[in-house]
Amino acid sequence: MSRPRRYPSDDSAWPRYVYRRDLTLREVAPAIGVGVGVGAVAFYLARLLLQRTPLTAAPPRAAQLPGRRIEG
């Protein structure tokens, strides 16, 4: 189990150095681009894996073989 984090008290210099600010679209654009790129690569790889032929395919049934007719 990890130890709880200890933050400095309010009277220290901590509040002066830690703040949140609004980001502009220009600052967020690289992160959005990386997210879209990773999503596209993941989609492409998943598509390739789903389209490939299974390695252990079942043998075709006699009715599906070309040139053979089964009359019953």
N, C-alpha and C positions, 0 to 999 in steps of 0.2 A: 504494500500500500504506500502510495506516495505521501510525502509530507504536504500539509496545506501551504499555500503561498502566503508569504507575508508581504504586505504592502506598507510603504512608509506612512506615517501619520500625516494628517492634513497640514500640519505646520511645517513640513519639510519642503524641499524644492520640487517634489514630484509633480504637483499640479501645473507647474510652469512649463514642464517639458513634455507632458503627455496631453495631447488634445486630438480631437478628430476634426477633420475639415472636409468639406464637400469637394469631390473630384470633378474635374471637367471631362467632357467627352474625349478630348485629346489625350488625357492621362489614362483613361479607362480603355481606349481603343486597342492597345496591344494585348491586354488581357482578353478582350472580346475576340480578337483575331485568333489568339492561341486556342481559346475554347471552341471556336467554330472549326479550326483546323483539326484539332484532336477529335472532335465529333465526326468530321468527315472521314478521317482515317479509320476510326472505329466502325463506322457504318460500312465502309468499303471492305474491311477485313471480315466483318460479320457476314456480309453478302457473299464474299468468296468462300467462306467456310460452309455456308448454307447451300451453295450451288455445286460444290464439288461432288463427284461420284463417290458413294460409300466404298470403302476398301473391302468390306465383306458383303458383297452383293449376293443375294440368293440366286441360285441357278434358275434360268427361265423354265417355265412349265412347258410341256410338250405342245400345248395349244397355242403358245405364243411364238414358237419357233417358225421361221419362214420356210415355206415349201412343204410343210407337213399338215395334213388334214386329219382330224380325228372325227370319224363318223360314229354316231352312236345310236 
